[in-house]
Amino acid sequence: RARTAHAHGVTLDLVDAVYDDLRRLAGSLLRRRGPGQTLQPTALVHEAWLKLDRGSRDAWTSRTHFLASSAVTMRHVLVNHVRDRTPMRRNVTIDEVGNAAAFLCSDLASAITGDILYVDTGFHVLGMT
């Protein structure tokens, strides 16, 4: 039987039951990013839990629903973590993408051959391509 103490519909028993799964999922997300990550799986799980607890007023319908919501939230936390460390510390705008495309179509880009032009405010520098 679930404990009565809960946060927004999530019983502490549910969190206890899936904590190891959440840590494995966090570790998998971090490994995909490659070496040099400063965020640890435990910190990612805890940050995601704070966002889930704060942001969701819905009760999850199942363990799978909770794990899926947690995975999406961890991905958002990871992207925000990386974005805060990118050289420009912001997202690229649609105008910047358009300007890059216009440049590549112009005579000014006539000597550019075979290069990749990253229009991502530096995400590629940190392995987030």
C-alpha positions in Angstrom: 0.0 0.0 0.0 1.3 3.5 -0.9 2.4 5.8 1.8 0.1 8.8 2.3 3.0 11.3 2.1 3.3 12.4 -1.5 4.1 15.3 -3.7 1.5 16.2 -6.3 0.2 12.6 -6.7 3.5 10.8 -6.6 3.8 8.5 -3.6 7.2 8.2 -2.0 6.9 4.4 -2.6 6.8 5.1 -6.4 9.9 7.3 -6.2 11.7 4.6 -4.1 10.7 1.9 -6.5 12.0 3.7 -9.6 15.0 5.5 -8.3 17.5 2.9 -9.5 15.8 2.9 -12.9 16.0 6.7 -13.0 19.7 6.6 -12.2 20.3 4.1 -15.0 18.4 6.2 -17.4 20.3 9.3 -16.3 23.6 7.5 -16.7 22.6 6.4 -20.2 21.7 9.9 -21.3 25.0 11.2 -19.9 27.1 8.5 -21.6 25.5 9.4 -25.0 26.9 12.9 -24.6 30.4 11.5 -24.4 33.3 12.4 -22.2 33.7 15.7 -20.4 30.2 15.8 -18.8 30.2 17.7 -15.5 26.7 16.5 -14.5 26.5 13.3 -12.6 23.5 10.8 -12.9 22.4 11.4 -9.3 22.4 15.2 -9.8 20.4 14.8 -13.1 17.8 12.6 -11.3 17.5 15.0 -8.5 17.2 18.1 -10.8 14.6 16.3 -12.9 12.6 15.4 -9.7 12.6 19.0 -8.6 11.2 20.1 -12.0 8.6 17.2 -12.0 7.6 18.0 -8.4 7.3 21.7 -9.2 5.8 21.6 -12.6 3.3 18.8 -12.8 0.1 18.8 -10.9 -1.1 15.6 -12.6 -0.9 12.2 -11.0 1.0 9.8 -13.1 -1.2 6.9 -14.2 1.5 4.2 -14.0 5.2 3.5 -13.3 5.8 3.6 -17.1 4.0 7.0 -17.3 6.2 8.3 -14.5 9.4 7.0 -16.0 8.5 8.4 -19.4 7.8 11.8 -17.9 11.1 11.6 -16.0 13.0 10.8 -19.1 11.7 13.7 -21.0 12.4 16.0 -18.0 15.9 14.7 -17.7 16.5 15.4 -21.3 15.3 19.0 -20.8 17.6 19.4 -17.8 20.5 18.0 -19.8 19.9 20.4 -22.7 19.6 23.3 -20.3 22.8 22.3 -18.5 24.7 22.2 -21.8 23.1 25.4 -23.1 24.2 27.3 -20.0 27.8 26.3 -20.9 27.8 27.0 -24.6 29.8 30.0 -25.8 26.7 32.2 -26.6 24.5 30.8 -23.7 21.3 31.1 -25.7 19.3 29.4 -28.4 19.8 30.3 -32.1 17.1 32.4 -33.7 15.3 31.8 -37.0 16.8 35.0 -38.3 20.3 33.7 -37.6 19.6 30.5 -39.5 18.2 32.6 -42.4 21.2 34.9 -42.4 23.6 31.9 -42.5 21.7 30.4 -45.4 21.7 33.8 -47.2 25.4 34.1 -46.7 26.1 30.6 -48.1 24.0 31.5 -51.2 25.8 34.8 -51.7 29.0 35.5 -53.6 30.7 36.1 -50.3 30.7 32.3 -49.7 32.2 31.4 -53.1 35.4 30.0 -51.5 33.6 27.8 -49.0 33.7 24.2 -50.0 32.9 21.1 -48.1 32.7 22.7 -44.6 30.0 22.4 -42.1 28.6 25.7 -40.9 27.3 25.3 -37.4 24.4 27.6 -36.6 23.8 26.4 -33.1 25.4 29.1 -30.8 28.1 26.6 -29.8 26.2 23.4 -28.9 28.5 21.4 -31.3 31.5 22.5 -29.2 30.1 20.6 -26.3 29.0 17.5 -28.2 25.4 18.4 -28.5 24.9 18.0 -32.3 
